[in-house]
Amino acid sequence: MDGVVFLLPIALLLGGAFVVLFLIAVRRGQFDDLDDPPRRMLDDD
């Protein structure tokens, strides 16, 4: 039981931190265009 009391808040804090970081990345547009960059690498200029 002592382990649950110690690990549960840590797990919740880490999960919340990852959600916040994901939302920041979405707002900055990191996931806007996932298909074009791999195709652009194969095109000749």
C-alpha distance matrix in Angstrom:
0.0 3.8 5.4 5.3 6.5 8.8 10.0 10.7 13.3 14.8 15.3 16.9 19.1 20.3 21.0 22.9 24.8 25.9 27.1 29.1 30.6 31.6 33.3 35.1 36.4 37.6 39.4 41.1 42.5 40.9 40.6 44.0 46.1 44.4 47.4 50.3 49.4 49.2 52.6 54.1 53.5 55.7 58.6 61.6 62.8
3.8 0.0 3.8 5.5 5.2 6.3 8.7 10.2 12.0 13.2 14.5 16.2 17.8 19.1 20.5 22.1 23.6 25.1 26.6 28.2 29.5 31.0 32.6 34.1 35.5 37.0 38.7 40.2 41.8 40.2 40.3 43.7 45.8 44.2 47.3 50.1 48.9 48.9 52.4 53.6 53.0 55.3 58.2 61.1 62.1
5.4 3.8 0.0 3.8 5.4 5.1 5.9 8.2 10.6 10.9 11.8 14.1 15.7 16.4 17.8 19.9 21.2 22.3 24.1 25.9 26.9 28.2 30.2 31.7 32.8 34.4 36.2 37.6 39.0 37.2 37.2 40.8 42.7 40.9 44.0 46.7 45.5 45.4 48.9 50.2 49.4 51.7 54.6 57.5 58.6
5.3 5.5 3.8 0.0 3.8 5.3 5.1 5.5 8.6 9.8 10.0 11.7 14.0 15.0 15.8 17.8 19.6 20.7 21.9 23.9 25.3 26.4 28.1 29.9 31.1 32.4 34.2 35.9 37.2 35.6 35.4 38.9 41.0 39.3 42.4 45.2 44.3 44.3 47.6 49.1 48.6 50.8 53.6 56.6 57.7
6.5 5.2 5.4 3.8 0.0 3.8 5.9 5.9 7.2 9.3 10.6 11.6 13.2 15.1 16.2 17.5 19.2 21.0 22.1 23.5 25.3 26.7 28.1 29.7 31.3 32.6 34.1 35.8 37.5 36.2 36.2 39.6 41.9 40.6 43.8 46.5 45.5 45.8 49.2 50.4 50.0 52.4 55.1 58.0 58.9
8.8 6.3 5.1 5.3 3.8 0.0 3.8 5.9 6.5 7.0 9.2 10.9 11.7 13.1 15.0 16.4 17.5 19.3 21.0 22.2 23.5 25.3 26.9 28.1 29.6 31.4 32.8 34.2 36.0 34.4 34.8 38.2 40.5 39.1 42.4 44.9 43.6 43.9 47.4 48.4 47.8 50.4 53.1 55.9 56.7
10.0 8.7 5.9 5.1 5.9 3.8 0.0 3.8 5.7 5.2 6.1 8.7 10.0 10.6 12.1 14.2 15.3 16.5 18.4 20.0 21.1 22.5 24.4 25.8 27.0 28.6 30.4 31.8 33.3 31.6 31.7 35.2 37.3 35.7 39.0 41.6 40.4 40.5 44.0 45.1 44.5 47.0 49.7 52.6 53.6
10.7 10.2 8.2 5.5 5.9 5.9 3.8 0.0 3.8 5.4 5.1 6.2 8.6 10.0 10.5 12.2 14.2 15.5 16.6 18.4 20.0 21.1 22.6 24.5 25.9 27.1 28.7 30.5 32.0 30.6 30.5 33.8 36.2 34.7 38.0 40.7 39.8 40.2 43.4 44.7 44.4 46.8 49.4 52.4 53.3
13.3 12.0 10.6 8.6 7.2 6.5 5.7 3.8 0.0 3.8 5.4 5.0 6.1 8.6 9.8 10.4 12.1 14.3 15.3 16.4 18.3 19.9 21.1 22.5 24.3 25.7 27.0 28.7 30.5 29.4 29.7 32.9 35.5 34.4 37.9 40.3 39.4 40.0 43.3 44.3 44.1 46.8 49.2 52.1 52.7
14.8 13.2 10.9 9.8 9.3 7.0 5.2 5.4 3.8 0.0 3.8 5.5 5.1 6.2 8.5 9.9 10.5 12.4 14.3 15.4 16.5 18.3 20.1 21.2 22.6 24.4 25.9 27.2 29.0 27.5 28.0 31.4 33.7 32.4 35.9 38.3 37.0 37.6 41.0 41.9 41.5 44.2 46.7 49.5 50.1
15.3 14.5 11.8 10.0 10.6 9.2 6.1 5.1 5.4 3.8 0.0 3.8 5.5 5.2 6.1 8.5 9.8 10.7 12.3 14.3 15.4 16.5 18.4 20.1 21.2 22.6 24.5 26.0 27.3 25.7 25.8 29.2 31.4 30.0 33.3 35.9 34.9 35.3 38.6 39.7 39.4 41.9 44.5 47.4 48.3
16.9 16.2 14.1 11.7 11.6 10.9 8.7 6.2 5.0 5.5 3.8 0.0 3.8 5.5 5.1 6.1 8.5 10.0 10.6 12.3 14.2 15.3 16.5 18.4 20.0 21.1 22.6 24.5 26.0 24.9 25.0 28.2 30.7 29.7 33.1 35.7 34.9 35.6 38.8 39.8 39.9 42.5 44.8 47.8 48.4
19.1 17.8 15.7 14.0 13.2 11.7 10.0 8.6 6.1 5.1 5.5 3.8 0.0 3.8 5.5 5.1 6.1 8.7 9.9 10.5 12.2 14.2 15.4 16.5 18.4 20.0 21.2 22.7 24.7 23.6 24.2 27.4 30.0 29.2 32.8 35.0 34.0 34.9 38.2 38.9 38.9 41.7 43.9 46.7 47.2
20.3 19.1 16.4 15.0 15.1 13.1 10.6 10.0 8.6 6.2 5.2 5.5 3.8 0.0 3.8 5.4 5.0 6.3 8.7 9.9 10.5 12.3 14.3 15.4 16.5 18.4 20.1 21.2 22.9 21.3 21.8 25.3 27.6 26.4 30.0 32.2 31.0 31.8 35.1 35.9 35.7 38.4 40.8 43.6 44.2
21.0 20.5 17.8 15.8 16.2 15.0 12.1 10.5 9.8 8.5 6.1 5.1 5.5 3.8 0.0 3.8 5.4 5.2 6.3 8.7 10.0 10.6 12.5 14.4 15.4 16.6 18.5 20.2 21.4 20.1 20.1 23.4 25.8 24.7 28.1 30.6 29.8 30.5 33.7 34.8 34.8 37.4 39.7 42.7 43.4
22.9 22.1 19.9 17.8 17.5 16.4 14.2 12.2 10.4 9.9 8.5 6.1 5.1 5.4 3.8 0.0 3.8 5.5 5.1 6.2 8.6 9.8 10.6 12.4 14.3 15.4 16.6 18.6 20.3 19.5 19.8 22.8 25.6 25.1 28.7 30.9 30.2 31.4 34.5 35.2 35.5 38.3 40.3 43.3 43.6
24.8 23.6 21.2 19.6 19.2 17.5 15.3 14.2 12.1 10.5 9.8 8.5 6.1 5.0 5.4 3.8 0.0 3.8 5.5 5.2 6.2 8.6 10.0 10.6 12.4 14.3 15.5 16.7 18.7 17.6 18.5 21.7 24.4 23.8 27.5 29.5 28.4 29.7 32.9 33.3 33.5 36.4 38.4 41.2 41.4
25.9 25.1 22.3 20.7 21.0 19.3 16.5 15.5 14.3 12.4 10.7 10.0 8.7 6.3 5.2 5.5 3.8 0.0 3.8 5.4 5.1 6.0 8.6 9.8 10.5 12.2 14.2 15.4 16.7 15.2 15.6 19.0 21.4 20.5 24.2 26.3 25.3 26.4 29.6 30.3 30.4 33.2 35.3 38.2 38.6
27.1 26.6 24.1 21.9 22.1 21.0 18.4 16.6 15.3 14.3 12.3 10.6 9.9 8.7 6.3 5.1 5.5 3.8 0.0 3.8 5.5 5.1 6.2 8.6 9.9 10.6 12.3 14.4 15.6 14.8 14.8 17.8 20.6 20.1 23.7 26.0 25.5 26.8 29.7 30.5 31.0 33.7 35.6 38.6 39.0
29.1 28.2 25.9 23.9 23.5 22.2 20.0 18.4 16.4 15.4 14.3 12.3 10.5 9.9 8.7 6.2 5.2 5.4 3.8 0.0 3.8 5.4 5.2 6.2 8.7 9.9 10.6 12.4 14.5 14.2 15.1 17.7 20.8 20.9 24.6 26.4 25.8 27.5 30.4 30.7 31.3 34.3 35.9 38.8 38.7
30.6 29.5 26.9 25.3 25.3 23.5 21.1 20.0 18.3 16.5 15.4 14.2 12.2 10.5 10.0 8.6 6.2 5.1 5.5 3.8 0.0 3.8 5.5 5.1 6.3 8.7 10.0 10.7 12.6 11.6 12.9 15.9 18.7 18.5 22.3 23.9 22.8 24.5 27.6 27.7 28.1 31.2 32.9 35.6 35.7
31.6 31.0 28.2 26.4 26.7 25.3 22.5 21.1 19.9 18.3 16.5 15.3 14.2 12.3 10.6 9.8 8.6 6.0 5.1 5.4 3.8 0.0 3.8 5.4 5.1 6.2 8.7 10.0 10.9 9.7 10.1 13.2 15.9 15.6 19.4 21.3 20.7 22.2 25.1 25.6 26.3 29.1 30.8 33.8 34.0
33.3 32.6 30.2 28.1 28.1 26.9 24.4 22.6 21.1 20.1 18.4 16.5 15.4 14.3 12.5 10.6 10.0 8.6 6.2 5.2 5.5 3.8 0.0 3.8 5.4 5.1 6.2 8.6 10.0 10.2 10.7 12.9 16.3 16.8 20.4 22.1 21.9 23.9 26.5 26.8 27.9 30.7 32.0 35.0 34.9
35.1 34.1 31.7 29.9 29.7 28.1 25.8 24.5 22.5 21.2 20.1 18.4 16.5 15.4 14.4 12.4 10.6 9.8 8.6 6.2 5.1 5.4 3.8 0.0 3.8 5.5 5.2 6.3 8.8 9.1 10.9 13.0 16.2 17.0 20.8 21.9 21.3 23.6 26.2 26.0 27.0 30.1 31.3 33.9 33.5
36.4 35.5 32.8 31.1 31.3 29.6 27.0 25.9 24.3 22.6 21.2 20.0 18.4 16.5 15.4 14.3 12.4 10.5 9.9 8.7 6.3 5.1 5.4 3.8 0.0 3.8 5.5 5.2 6.5 5.6 7.5 10.1 12.9 13.5 17.3 18.4 17.6 19.8 22.5 22.4 23.2 26.4 27.7 30.4 30.2
37.6 37.0 34.4 32.4 32.6 31.4 28.6 27.1 25.7 24.4 22.6 21.1 20.0 18.4 16.6 15.4 14.3 12.2 10.6 9.9 8.7 6.2 5.1 5.5 3.8 0.0 3.8 5.5 5.2 5.9 6.1 7.9 11.4 12.4 16.0 17.4 17.4 19.7 21.9 22.1 23.5 26.3 27.4 30.3 30.2
39.4 38.7 36.2 34.2 34.1 32.8 30.4 28.7 27.0 25.9 24.5 22.6 21.2 20.1 18.5 16.6 15.5 14.2 12.3 10.6 10.0 8.7 6.2 5.2 5.5 3.8 0.0 3.8 5.4 7.7 9.0 9.6 13.2 15.0 18.5 19.3 19.3 22.1 24.1 23.8 25.4 28.4 29.0 31.7 31.1
41.1 40.2 37.6 35.9 35.8 34.2 31.8 30.5 28.7 27.2 26.0 24.5 22.7 21.2 20.2 18.6 16.7 15.4 14.4 12.4 10.7 10.0 8.6 6.3 5.2 5.5 3.8 0.0 3.8 5.8 8.5 9.0 12.1 14.0 17.5 17.7 17.2 20.2 22.3 21.5 22.9 26.2 26.7 29.2 28.4
42.5 41.8 39.0 37.2 37.5 36.0 33.3 32.0 30.5 29.0 27.3 26.0 24.7 22.9 21.4 20.3 18.7 16.7 15.6 14.5 12.6 10.9 10.0 8.8 6.5 5.2 5.4 3.8 0.0 3.8 5.5 5.2 8.4 10.6 13.9 14.2 14.1 17.1 19.0 18.4 20.2 23.2 23.7 26.3 25.8
40.9 40.2 37.2 35.6 36.2 34.4 31.6 30.6 29.4 27.5 25.7 24.9 23.6 21.3 20.1 19.5 17.6 15.2 14.8 14.2 11.6 9.7 10.2 9.1 5.6 5.9 7.7 5.8 3.8 0.0 3.8 5.8 7.8 8.7 12.4 13.0 12.2 14.8 17.2 16.9 18.0 21.2 22.2 24.9 24.7
40.6 40.3 37.2 35.4 36.2 34.8 31.7 30.5 29.7 28.0 25.8 25.0 24.2 21.8 20.1 19.8 18.5 15.6 14.8 15.1 12.9 10.1 10.7 10.9 7.5 6.1 9.0 8.5 5.5 3.8 0.0 3.8 5.9 6.2 9.9 11.5 11.6 13.7 15.9 16.3 17.8 20.4 21.5 24.6 24.9
44.0 43.7 40.8 38.9 39.6 38.2 35.2 33.8 32.9 31.4 29.2 28.2 27.4 25.3 23.4 22.8 21.7 19.0 17.8 17.7 15.9 13.2 12.9 13.0 10.1 7.9 9.6 9.0 5.2 5.8 3.8 0.0 3.8 6.4 9.2 10.0 11.0 13.7 15.1 15.2 17.4 19.8 20.3 23.4 23.3
46.1 45.8 42.7 41.0 41.9 40.5 37.3 36.2 35.5 33.7 31.4 30.7 30.0 27.6 25.8 25.6 24.4 21.4 20.6 20.8 18.7 15.9 16.3 16.2 12.9 11.4 13.2 12.1 8.4 7.8 5.9 3.8 0.0 3.8 5.8 6.2 7.6 10.2 11.3 11.6 13.9 16.1 16.6 19.8 20.0
44.4 44.2 40.9 39.3 40.6 39.1 35.7 34.7 34.4 32.4 30.0 29.7 29.2 26.4 24.7 25.1 23.8 20.5 20.1 20.9 18.5 15.6 16.8 17.0 13.5 12.4 15.0 14.0 10.6 8.7 6.2 6.4 3.8 0.0 3.8 6.0 6.7 8.1 9.9 11.2 12.7 14.8 16.1 19.5 20.4
47.4 47.3 44.0 42.4 43.8 42.4 39.0 38.0 37.9 35.9 33.3 33.1 32.8 30.0 28.1 28.7 27.5 24.2 23.7 24.6 22.3 19.4 20.4 20.8 17.3 16.0 18.5 17.5 13.9 12.4 9.9 9.2 5.8 3.8 0.0 3.8 6.0 6.4 7.0 9.1 11.1 12.3 13.4 17.1 18.3
50.3 50.1 46.7 45.2 46.5 44.9 41.6 40.7 40.3 38.3 35.9 35.7 35.0 32.2 30.6 30.9 29.5 26.3 26.0 26.4 23.9 21.3 22.1 21.9 18.4 17.4 19.3 17.7 14.2 13.0 11.5 10.0 6.2 6.0 3.8 0.0 3.9 5.7 5.3 6.0 8.8 10.3 10.7 14.1 14.8
49.4 48.9 45.5 44.3 45.5 43.6 40.4 39.8 39.4 37.0 34.9 34.9 34.0 31.0 29.8 30.2 28.4 25.3 25.5 25.8 22.8 20.7 21.9 21.3 17.6 17.4 19.3 17.2 14.1 12.2 11.6 11.0 7.6 6.7 6.0 3.9 0.0 3.8 5.4 5.0 6.4 9.1 10.2 13.2 13.9
49.2 48.9 45.4 44.3 45.8 43.9 40.5 40.2 40.0 37.6 35.3 35.6 34.9 31.8 30.5 31.4 29.7 26.4 26.8 27.5 24.5 22.2 23.9 23.6 19.8 19.7 22.1 20.2 17.1 14.8 13.7 13.7 10.2 8.1 6.4 5.7 3.8 0.0 3.8 5.5 5.4 7.0 9.3 12.7 14.4
52.6 52.4 48.9 47.6 49.2 47.4 44.0 43.4 43.3 41.0 38.6 38.8 38.2 35.1 33.7 34.5 32.9 29.6 29.7 30.4 27.6 25.1 26.5 26.2 22.5 21.9 24.1 22.3 19.0 17.2 15.9 15.1 11.3 9.9 7.0 5.3 5.4 3.8 0.0 3.8 5.4 5.4 6.6 10.3 12.3
54.1 53.6 50.2 49.1 50.4 48.4 45.1 44.7 44.3 41.9 39.7 39.8 38.9 35.9 34.8 35.2 33.3 30.3 30.5 30.7 27.7 25.6 26.8 26.0 22.4 22.1 23.8 21.5 18.4 16.9 16.3 15.2 11.6 11.2 9.1 6.0 5.0 5.5 3.8 0.0 3.8 5.4 5.3 8.4 9.4
53.5 53.0 49.4 48.6 50.0 47.8 44.5 44.4 44.1 41.5 39.4 39.9 38.9 35.7 34.8 35.5 33.5 30.4 31.0 31.3 28.1 26.3 27.9 27.0 23.2 23.5 25.4 22.9 20.2 18.0 17.8 17.4 13.9 12.7 11.1 8.8 6.4 5.4 5.4 3.8 0.0 3.8 5.7 8.1 9.7
55.7 55.3 51.7 50.8 52.4 50.4 47.0 46.8 46.8 44.2 41.9 42.5 41.7 38.4 37.4 38.3 36.4 33.2 33.7 34.3 31.2 29.1 30.7 30.1 26.4 26.3 28.4 26.2 23.2 21.2 20.4 19.8 16.1 14.8 12.3 10.3 9.1 7.0 5.4 5.4 3.8 0.0 3.8 6.6 9.5
58.6 58.2 54.6 53.6 55.1 53.1 49.7 49.4 49.2 46.7 44.5 44.8 43.9 40.8 39.7 40.3 38.4 35.3 35.6 35.9 32.9 30.8 32.0 31.3 27.7 27.4 29.0 26.7 23.7 22.2 21.5 20.3 16.6 16.1 13.4 10.7 10.2 9.3 6.6 5.3 5.7 3.8 0.0 3.8 6.4
61.6 61.1 57.5 56.6 58.0 55.9 52.6 52.4 52.1 49.5 47.4 47.8 46.7 43.6 42.7 43.3 41.2 38.2 38.6 38.8 35.6 33.8 35.0 33.9 30.4 30.3 31.7 29.2 26.3 24.9 24.6 23.4 19.8 19.5 17.1 14.1 13.2 12.7 10.3 8.4 8.1 6.6 3.8 0.0 3.8
62.8 62.1 58.6 57.7 58.9 56.7 53.6 53.3 52.7 50.1 48.3 48.4 47.2 44.2 43.4 43.6 41.4 38.6 39.0 38.7 35.7 34.0 34.9 33.5 30.2 30.2 31.1 28.4 25.8 24.7 24.9 23.3 20.0 20.4 18.3 14.8 13.9 14.4 12.3 9.4 9.7 9.5 6.4 3.8 0.0
